[in-house]
Amino acid sequence: CRFIKGNIFIFFEADGAMKVAEWQHTYYSSDSGIQSGATTVREQDETENSKRFPAENSTVIIICSFNMDGQYTLTRAQRVRAAMFPETLVEGESPLPTQTDPDQPTNVQRLAEPSQLLKTAIVHLINYQDDAELATRAVPELTKLLADEDQVVVNKAALIVNQLTRKEASRRVLMQSPQMVAAVVRALQSGDLETSRCAASVLHSLSHQREGLLAIFKSGGIPTLVRMLSSPMESVLFYSITTLHNLLLHQEGAKMAVRLADGLQRMVPLLKKTNPKFLAITTDCLQLLSYGNQESKLIILANNGPESLVFIMRNYNYEKLLWTTSRVLKVLSVCPSNKPAIVDAGGMQALGQHLTGSSQRLIQNCLWTLRNLSDAATKQEGLDGLLQILVTQLGSDDLNMLTCATGILSNLTCNNARNKALVCQSGGVEALIHAVLRAGQKEDVCEPAVCALRHLTSRHTHAELAQNAVRLHYGIPAITKLLGQPYYWPVVKATVGLIRNLALCPANQAPLREAGAIPRLVNLLLKAHQDTQRLGSSAQQTYQDGVRMEEIVEGCTGALHILARDPINRGEIASMQTIPLFVQLLYSYVENVKRVSAGVLCELALDKQSAELIDAEGASAPLMELLHSPNEGIATYAAAVLFRISEDKSSDYRKRVSVELTHSLFKHDPTAWEMVSGPLTHTHTHTPDESHLPHTSHTALLRKQP
């Protein structure tokens, strides 16, 4: 068809050239430009001043002009024809080139571009129509052949269908035939590997259009494709997993269909393959299937998926594969069952080795996954390198990176003395303080950063150094400000605990007072206590932002207890009318609140005026009752307070108190009471940052104040 049309066009051009020649002969070689493309140029008008030449000279000039005009006229015609219709040129014929700069097309070439585009579009349209007509006629017969009992016939038919899918027009015709798609799905299950390969290739081609995906889904192709994941032929395996991947991405209902067909059970073992691109597709399928589906996560766990995924993170360097694998691990890291499995497989170390790469999306995924896993890795060893990298990343300006780094450090330093010491040695205290300063009101950074500082300032060999480092790096004012309004209670809770730890260092007592820590703690205590009292029932607990107000009461009272060790602080606390509240807290139903309130009263009772106020508030009755508490700390503090407030009492009162104390504290060893003598001294021991257990002995607190 194109050949015939070409001949017709050539004939038309030849006829036009003949007419141009006739025109030139008749009208003295002038050309209108209609056929040749020549331009009509107006000759310069003669004037009175025009110079005239002799006749003989004019004759020579006319002849030369005629020859040059003819040559350029022919060249222009050829150039136009060559640019717009190159197929019409006679073999061996080429126009004289006029293009001086290869990078700058001529005007003729620029004008010819739309013509060429139009011609190409017409050719494609003709071809498309031809392909569609051919496929439409062939589909019914090919559908029958694919169902033939002879495997040779089926193989040949599958081969032809596979060839048809390479053209867009025929491919659309195929996907519009449910019978054809169903026949291809049946052929995929053929025992002949070559037939299966062709059928898998057909479905793969169809899966690139939404119409094709729907046709595969409706024909029941997903269970068959899942079965093909066990094929020994690599090409069938690749076509099947890629087609399933396209279905999972774009076809509604495909995820459930793959799960019902046991797709996960067949996909997880494929993680043992070694082709990085194949693994990237497989891991992305796992992510699509497991996201938001707990059952899928457990199936991956049951098939040893975490170990295989960690192996990939440790041993491959193909960025896309690492990214897709980290996405699966990120999804699994929020599953309580998968979390310890990933950690035990070395997931923390494997993820940590990618935190210094160039791929930002990979780094972000690794950080979020590590953050999710970190609370299950507090006892994990071999994290020295990871901790040092995290301390370095605290200097980042990226909010997500800062959020993750502080969160991971907070968890990994919880109840782990070795990790605490390592972070302190790596400059973690200073880096965390700077993170708090940069975070401002961003709670997602402030809370974990303050929690990490709270951990670093207690119960390890470098705790005292950390307490001093906070002061030396100007962290105390910034930390104290976090107790101000508006209250975000998780940050407040962490800050109260940190201030308590900082107060354990005598050098921090004055800076904390100067930063206004005491009035802020007292105000918080009053507010939290009022909130708990509002309910009026011990069975109910008040929560704000996920924090129990009883915890705030306990934390503030405990921090004031440690701050009261300083005489000036003790006077400031007592001057804020806090003693009635502390006495009232002795009646709390929360055991820890009783302990810390007895503790702060024990410190305040060192001052005679405060001891009288404590006695005047009727503290003796609840303190006598607390002497019999099974909690050793509560009983110890209660005994100490009773002794201090009884110093100015009558001898009968002191004797009665002494008998009560002897009976309650030393009922199993009465002779021990005789050992209690000498001046009363304090043994200041570090208490836990993650819990509050008293470390002070009965005997030390019962010694008499000189």
C-alpha positions, 0 to 999 in steps of 0.5 A: 500500500505504501509502495503504491502510494509512493509511486503515485506521489512520484508520478505527481512530482514528475508531472509537476516538473514537466509543467515547470519546464514548459512554464520556463520555456514560455515565459523566458525562464521565470519561475512562479515558485509554485512547483520549484519553491523559487521565490519571486524577487522584484527587480530594482526599479530604474530611475533617472540616476540609474547607470546604463551599460552598453548593449554588448555588456548587457548581453553577457550579464543576462547570460550569466544571470540566466545560468545562475538563476537556473542552478539556484532554482533547481537547488531550491526545488530539490531542497524543498522536495528533499526536506518535505518528501525525501522518498521522492528523490531520484537515486543519486540525486541530492540538492546542493547543501546550503547549511553553514552551521550543522547546529543551526537548521535552515529555514526549509528544514524548520518548515519541513518538520511539521510535514514529517510529523504529520506523515509519520502520524499517518503512517502509524495510524495506517499500521495501527489499523492494519495491526488491529484488523489482523488481531481481530480476525486472528483472536477467535482462531488463536483462542481455539488453538490455545485450547487444543489437546496437541501441545505442539499446536498450543505452543505455536499458538502461544508463540503467535499470541506473544508476537501479537502483544508486541504491537499496541493495537493487537495487544489492545484487541487481545486484552478486550477478549476475556476468552483469549486472556482465559486461554492464555492463563490456562496455557500458562499451566502447561507442562511445556516450559516454552509454552509457559514462557510465552504465556507468561510473557503475554500476561506480562505485556498485558499487565502494563495497561489497566484494562489488561490488569483487569482482564487478568484479574477477572480471568482468575490469573492471580492463583496461576501466577502465584503457582508459577513462582515455583517454576524452574525456568527463570524467565517464567519466574521473572514474568510471573513476579513482575505481573503480580507486582503490577497487579498489586500496584494498580489492581483493586482486590489483587492483594487479597487475591494474592494472600488467599492464593498463598502468595506470601508463602511462595514469595518469601523463599524467593528472597534466597535468589541472587538477582538484585533486580528480581529481589527488588521486585519481590521485596516490593511485593512483600511490602505491598502485601504486609503493609497494614496487614498483621496476618501477612507480617506473621506469615513472613515471620513464619517463613524466616523472612526477617533473616533473609531481609537482614541478609540482603541489607548486609550483603547487597549494594544495589540501592533500589534493592536496599531501599525496597528491603528497608521498606519491608523491614520498616513495616515489620518493625512495628510488629511485636512478633517480628521486632525481636526476630529482626534484632536477633538476626542482626538487623540493628547492625545491618541497618546501621551500616547504611546511615552514612551512604548517599541515598537519602531515601534509604537513610530515612527508611533505615532510621525510622526502622531503627527507631521502631526496633530500638526499644527491643534492642536495649540489651543488644551488643555490638552497637558501638558504631551505630551509637557514634553515627547517631551522635553525629547525626544529632547535628543534622538540620533535617527534622526527621533525621533528628527525630529518629536519632534522638528516639533511637539514642533514648531507647538504646541508653535506657537501662544500658550502662555500657551504651550510656558511657559510650554516648557520653564519651562520644560527646552525646551530652553536648549534642543532645543539648544542642538538639534541644536548643534547635528543636524549640517547640518540636515535641517529637525531638524534645521528648526523646532528647530529654529522655536520653539526657535523663538516662545519661545522667544516672546510674553509670560510671560517667553519670556525674560527668554527664550531670556536670556536662549539662551545666557546662554546656549551658543546658540547665536554662534551656531544660528548665524552660521546658517546664513552662506553658503550654504544657506538653506532658510527655516532655514535662515528665521527661524534663522533671526526671532530668532535673531530678538527676541533675540535682544529684550533683551539688554543683547543679543545685544553685544553677537550677535554683537560679533558672527558676526550676523550683517555682516551676516544679511547684506549679506543676505539682499543684496543677497535676494534684488538682487534676487528680483530685478532680476525679475524686476516685482512686479507681480512676486515673487522669491522663493528658497526652498519654501521661498519668497525672499521678506520674507528674505528681510523683516526679515533681515531688521527687525532684523537689526532694533532691533539690531540698538537700541544698539549704537555700533550696530547702528554704525556698521550697518551704516558703512556697506553702508546699508543706500542707500539700506534701502532708496531704500526699502522704494519704495518696493511694499511689505508693510511690507518691507516698514515698517521695512525699515522705522523702521531701518532708524528711529533708524539710524537717531538717529546719526547725521551723519547717519541722514545726509546720509539718507537725502542725499540719498533723503529719504524725498520724499518717507517718505513724501509719506509714511506719508499718508499710511493707515498702522499706523506703516509705517506712524509713522516711516516715521514721526519720520525719517522726524523729525530727519533729519529735525533738522539741516534744516532751520526754513522754512523747519522744519515748512513745515515738521511740517505742513505736519505731522500735516495734515497727522497724526492729521487731525482728531484732530489738537489739539493733535499736541500741546501735542507732546513735551518733549524729544523723548524716545523709547517704546520697546515692544515685537513684534510677533514671528509669524507676525510683527505688530508694537506696538509703538504709534505715540506720542512716536516716534514723541517726539523730541530727546534732 
